[in-house]
Amino acid sequence: MLLIDQLKEAGYDVALSSNGNLKLTWTGDGEPKPARVKPLLEQLSKNKARALAWLMKDTWRPPKRCQCCKDNRFWFSVYGATVCEVCHPPAVERLVLSRSP
């Protein structure tokens, strides 16, 4: 996600906390530059759900089977939801962060 990459370039470490929230840690030299960082933090606040989903995608593990149709194909949405590919195919591809193997 471009926004997270920009925050990292600005000197922040962006990760998931143990309780599933965003965790930002300043790792840059000196103090953060407000003129550069404030717009990025405002964007992050507006796009928190997408940022959380993007960070979770690397640890995402789909269920073994859908409880309804019993299929094993799932997709992970940009909003952090795990969705059955058969029961609820994505309306548009841009909603898909990853798919089950």
Secondary structure, DSSP 8 states (H G I E B T S, - for coil): -HHHHHHHHHTEEEEE-TTSSEEEEE-SSSS--HHHHHHHHHHHHHTHHHHHHHHHGGG----SS-TTT----EEEETTS-EEETTTS--SSGGGEEEE--
